[in-house]
């Protein structure tokens, strides 16, 4: 039995019915919506992607971008893609594990040795296969945007070791794997939507959260959370998705132009991300946040039971394959 769409998603689908892959005077228009701020490096990379697509296609294709959650939450945007009412979106790989179970690999802590190892995996056959694994859910991945590494931050208590997480309610994304990770480390994982997190931190609904430096800074969470611990427990990429229905409507030449524009935007965003990370850490320190560089080994040791729990599974096999990549 087909599940009915939520009312908000159904309304947005009607509004977008004029064409997520529409034609205006022989120009193919792809509608792309996301939830990020326009200052974010991913949004800036999307603007670059639109510019490159126009150039590559001789102005016969373009991307219309709707930032800041104008068209809904990440979950709602994914559902619009699935029915072909929206062409493209950006989503964190964390909630995508609900559509593609293999993607929970990104929510497991300390899978990647460092950023170089992480990108080698994304650019390998493993990374390419994970991108298109969502086809069965009518979601085709076009590329990965850099979202750096995720680390803990807390309101009133510095986190130097896993023991310091005891008794702290830590906000996580809606990911069962992320919940298991925080609970394994000793915290109390508490799913809270991104839009509600500032207030949740301010009112003590949660005592802390975990995210990358630019998100910590741009969200202004540093105004409430004065301790940021760079334990770098996970590397969770952002994924650029296109509706499989829309992708199939593009001819092979259009698909090639779009993929090339995406590939160039991915490379451009990685440069922007590195700059943004440096600037964000400097800005939060200037605002009075204590940035902590802990010994990571106790954190790595603490999550080994979580890794072991996946032995004999598809995710366990992925863990082994990733460890072999040098």
C-alpha positions as CSV (number, residue, x, y, z in Angstrom):
1,X,0.0,0.0,0.0
2,X,1.4,3.4,-1.0
3,X,2.0,5.7,1.9
4,X,0.2,9.1,1.7
5,X,2.4,12.1,1.5
6,X,2.3,14.5,4.5
7,X,0.1,17.6,3.8
8,X,3.0,20.1,3.6
9,X,4.8,17.9,1.1
10,X,1.7,17.3,-0.9
11,X,1.1,21.1,-1.1
12,X,4.7,21.7,-2.2
13,X,4.4,19.0,-4.8
14,X,1.4,20.8,-6.3
15,X,3.3,24.1,-6.3
16,X,6.2,22.6,-8.0
17,X,4.1,20.7,-10.5
18,X,4.9,23.2,-13.2
19,X,8.1,21.4,-13.5
20,X,11.2,20.5,-11.5
21,X,12.7,19.8,-14.8
22,X,10.8,22.4,-16.8
23,X,11.4,24.1,-20.1
24,X,11.4,27.8,-20.6
25,X,12.2,28.9,-24.1
26,X,14.0,25.6,-24.8
27,X,16.0,26.0,-21.5
28,X,15.9,23.0,-19.1
29,X,15.4,24.2,-15.5
30,X,16.4,22.1,-12.6
31,X,14.9,23.1,-9.2
32,X,17.3,22.6,-6.3
33,X,16.2,23.1,-2.6
34,X,18.2,22.8,0.6
35,X,18.1,23.9,4.2
36,X,21.5,25.7,4.5
37,X,22.3,29.4,5.0
38,X,23.4,31.3,1.8
39,X,26.8,31.9,3.5
40,X,27.5,28.2,3.6
41,X,30.2,26.8,1.4
42,X,27.8,24.2,-0.1
43,X,25.3,27.0,-1.2
44,X,28.2,28.9,-2.7
45,X,29.3,25.7,-4.5
46,X,25.8,25.2,-5.8
47,X,25.8,28.7,-7.3
48,X,29.1,27.9,-9.0
49,X,27.5,24.6,-10.2
50,X,24.6,26.6,-11.8
51,X,27.1,28.9,-13.5
52,X,29.2,26.0,-14.9
53,X,26.1,24.1,-16.1
54,X,24.9,27.2,-18.0
55,X,28.4,27.5,-19.6
56,X,28.7,23.8,-20.5
57,X,25.2,23.6,-22.0
58,X,25.4,26.8,-24.0
59,X,22.8,28.2,-21.6
60,X,20.3,25.5,-22.5
61,X,20.3,24.3,-18.9
62,X,20.2,26.1,-15.5
63,X,19.6,25.4,-11.8
64,X,17.2,27.4,-9.7
65,X,18.3,27.3,-6.0
66,X,15.9,27.6,-3.1
67,X,18.1,27.9,0.2
68,X,17.3,28.1,3.8
69,X,14.5,25.5,4.0
70,X,12.1,27.6,1.9
71,X,10.6,24.4,0.4
72,X,10.7,22.2,3.5
73,X,12.9,20.2,5.8
74,X,15.5,17.7,4.5
75,X,13.0,14.8,5.0
76,X,10.3,16.7,3.1
77,X,12.7,17.6,0.3
78,X,13.7,14.0,-0.1
79,X,10.1,13.0,-0.4
80,X,9.6,15.6,-3.1
81,X,12.5,14.1,-5.0
82,X,11.0,10.6,-4.7
83,X,7.8,11.7,-6.4
84,X,9.7,13.7,-9.0
85,X,8.2,17.1,-7.9
86,X,11.7,18.5,-7.1
87,X,14.8,17.8,-9.1
88,X,17.7,18.1,-6.6
89,X,18.5,18.6,-2.9
90,X,21.4,18.3,-0.5
91,X,21.1,16.1,2.5
92,X,23.5,14.9,5.2
93,X,24.4,11.2,4.8
94,X,23.2,10.7,8.4
95,X,19.4,10.6,7.8
96,X,20.0,8.9,4.5
97,X,20.7,5.7,6.3
98,X,16.9,5.4,6.7
99,X,16.7,5.1,2.9
100,X,20.0,3.3,2.2
101,X,21.1,1.2,5.2
102,X,24.7,0.9,4.0
103,X,25.1,4.6,4.6
104,X,25.2,4.1,8.3
105,X,28.9,3.5,7.7
106,X,29.3,7.3,7.9
107,X,27.6,7.5,11.3
108,X,30.0,5.0,12.8
109,X,32.8,6.7,14.8
110,X,36.5,6.5,13.9
111,X,36.0,4.6,10.6
112,X,38.4,7.0,8.8
113,X,41.9,7.6,10.0
114,X,41.9,11.2,8.8
115,X,40.5,13.5,6.1
116,X,42.8,12.1,3.4
117,X,41.7,8.6,4.1
118,X,38.0,9.7,4.1
119,X,38.3,11.3,0.6
120,X,40.3,8.3,-0.8
121,X,37.3,6.2,0.2
122,X,34.7,8.6,-1.3
123,X,36.6,8.6,-4.6
124,X,37.0,4.8,-4.6
125,X,34.6,2.2,-6.0
126,X,33.1,2.0,-2.4
127,X,32.2,5.7,-2.5
128,X,30.8,5.6,-6.0
129,X,28.7,2.5,-5.2
130,X,27.2,4.2,-2.1
131,X,26.3,7.2,-4.2
132,X,24.0,5.2,-6.5
133,X,22.8,2.8,-3.9
134,X,19.8,5.1,-3.3
135,X,18.4,4.4,-6.8
136,X,16.1,1.8,-5.3
137,X,14.6,4.6,-3.3
138,X,14.4,6.8,-6.4
139,X,17.3,8.9,-5.2
140,X,20.5,9.2,-7.3
141,X,23.6,10.6,-5.7
142,X,25.6,12.9,-7.9
143,X,28.4,13.8,-5.6
144,X,29.7,14.4,-2.0
145,X,30.2,17.8,-0.5
146,X,32.7,18.2,2.3
147,X,31.1,18.5,5.7
148,X,34.4,17.9,7.6
149,X,34.5,16.0,10.9
150,X,32.0,16.1,13.7
151,X,33.0,16.9,17.2
152,X,31.3,17.5,20.6
153,X,30.4,20.8,22.1
154,X,28.8,21.4,25.5
155,X,27.2,24.3,27.4
156,X,28.8,24.2,30.8
157,X,31.3,21.3,31.0
158,X,34.5,20.7,29.0
159,X,34.8,17.2,27.4
160,X,38.3,15.8,27.6
161,X,37.5,12.1,27.7
162,X,34.5,9.8,27.1
163,X,33.9,9.9,30.9
164,X,33.1,13.6,30.7
165,X,30.0,12.7,28.5
166,X,28.4,10.8,31.4
167,X,25.1,12.5,32.4
168,X,25.1,14.8,29.4
169,X,22.1,14.9,27.0
170,X,23.8,15.2,23.6
171,X,21.7,16.2,20.5
172,X,22.1,13.9,17.6
173,X,20.6,13.7,14.1
174,X,17.7,11.3,13.5
175,X,20.1,8.4,13.0
176,X,20.0,5.1,14.9
177,X,23.7,4.7,14.4
178,X,24.5,8.2,15.7
179,X,22.3,7.4,18.8
180,X,24.2,4.2,19.4
181,X,27.5,6.1,19.1
182,X,26.8,8.7,21.7
183,X,25.2,6.2,24.1
184,X,28.3,3.9,23.7
185,X,30.6,6.8,24.6
186,X,28.5,7.4,27.8
187,X,26.3,10.3,26.8
188,X,22.5,10.3,26.5
189,X,21.7,10.7,22.8
190,X,18.7,13.0,22.2
191,X,17.4,13.5,18.7
192,X,16.4,17.2,18.1
193,X,15.8,18.8,14.7
194,X,18.4,21.3,13.5
195,X,16.0,24.2,13.5
196,X,15.1,23.7,17.2
197,X,18.6,23.0,18.5
198,X,19.6,26.6,19.5
199,X,16.6,26.9,21.7
200,X,17.1,23.4,23.1
201,X,20.7,24.3,24.1
202,X,19.6,27.6,25.5
203,X,16.8,26.1,27.6
204,X,18.9,23.1,28.7
205,X,16.7,20.5,26.9
206,X,20.1,19.2,25.8
207,X,23.5,19.9,27.4
208,X,25.4,19.8,24.1
209,X,25.6,18.5,20.6
210,X,28.1,17.5,17.9
211,X,28.9,19.0,14.6
212,X,31.6,20.5,12.4
213,X,33.2,23.9,13.1
214,X,31.4,25.9,10.3
215,X,28.0,24.6,11.4
216,X,28.9,25.3,15.1
217,X,29.8,28.9,14.1
218,X,27.1,29.7,11.5
219,X,24.3,28.4,13.7
220,X,25.5,30.7,16.6
221,X,25.5,27.7,18.9
222,X,28.8,29.1,20.3
223,X,26.7,31.7,22.0
224,X,25.3,29.0,24.3
225,X,27.9,26.2,24.2
226,X,31.3,27.5,25.4
227,X,33.3,24.2,25.1
228,X,34.2,22.7,21.7
229,X,36.2,19.4,21.8
230,X,37.8,18.4,18.5
231,X,37.6,14.7,19.0
232,X,36.6,14.3,15.3
233,X,34.5,11.2,15.9
234,X,32.8,11.0,12.5
235,X,33.3,12.2,8.9
236,X,29.7,12.5,7.5
237,X,29.6,14.0,4.0
238,X,26.7,15.9,2.5
239,X,25.2,14.2,-0.5
240,X,23.9,16.0,-3.6
241,X,20.9,14.0,-4.8
242,X,18.7,14.1,-7.9
243,X,15.4,12.5,-8.4
244,X,15.8,9.4,-10.4
245,X,12.7,10.3,-12.3
246,X,14.2,13.7,-13.3
247,X,17.6,12.1,-14.1
248,X,15.9,9.7,-16.6
249,X,14.2,12.6,-18.4
250,X,17.6,14.2,-19.2
251,X,19.3,13.0,-22.4
252,X,22.9,11.5,-22.2
253,X,24.4,14.8,-23.2
254,X,22.5,16.7,-20.5
255,X,23.4,14.1,-17.9
256,X,27.1,14.5,-18.8
257,X,27.0,18.3,-18.6
258,X,25.3,18.1,-15.2
259,X,27.7,15.5,-13.8
260,X,30.7,17.6,-14.9
261,X,29.3,20.7,-13.3
262,X,28.7,18.7,-10.1
263,X,32.3,17.3,-10.1
264,X,33.7,20.8,-10.5
265,X,31.5,22.2,-7.8
266,X,32.6,19.4,-5.4
267,X,36.2,20.3,-5.9
268,X,35.5,24.1,-5.5
269,X,33.5,23.5,-2.3
270,X,36.3,21.5,-0.7
271,X,38.6,24.5,-1.0
272,X,35.9,26.8,0.5
273,X,35.3,24.3,3.3
274,X,38.9,24.3,4.4
275,X,38.9,28.1,4.5
276,X,35.6,28.1,6.4
277,X,36.8,25.6,9.0
278,X,39.9,27.7,9.8
279,X,37.8,30.9,10.0
280,X,35.1,29.4,12.1
281,X,37.5,28.0,14.7
282,X,39.2,31.4,15.0
283,X,35.8,33.2,15.3
284,X,34.4,31.0,18.1
285,X,37.7,31.2,20.0
286,X,37.5,35.0,19.7
287,X,34.0,34.8,21.1
288,X,35.2,33.0,24.2
289,X,34.8,29.4,23.3
290,X,37.4,27.0,24.8
291,X,38.6,24.8,21.9
292,X,39.9,21.5,23.3
293,X,42.3,19.1,21.4
294,X,41.8,15.9,23.3
295,X,43.7,12.6,23.2
296,X,41.5,10.7,20.7
297,X,42.7,7.2,21.7
298,X,40.3,6.8,24.7
299,X,37.4,7.7,22.4
300,X,38.6,5.2,19.8
301,X,38.9,2.5,22.4
302,X,35.4,3.2,23.8
303,X,33.6,2.6,20.5
304,X,35.3,-0.7,19.6
305,X,32.3,-2.7,21.0
306,X,30.1,-0.8,18.5
307,X,32.3,-1.7,15.6
308,X,32.4,-5.3,16.8
309,X,28.6,-5.5,16.8
310,X,28.6,-5.2,13.0
311,X,30.8,-8.2,12.4
312,X,29.2,-10.6,9.9
313,X,27.0,-7.9,8.4
314,X,27.2,-5.8,5.2
315,X,28.3,-2.8,7.2
316,X,31.0,-4.9,8.9
317,X,32.3,-6.0,5.5
318,X,32.4,-2.3,4.5
319,X,34.4,-1.5,7.6
320,X,37.0,-4.1,6.6
321,X,37.2,-2.8,3.0
322,X,37.6,0.8,4.2
323,X,40.4,-0.2,6.6
324,X,42.4,-1.7,3.7
325,X,42.4,1.5,1.7
326,X,45.8,3.3,2.1
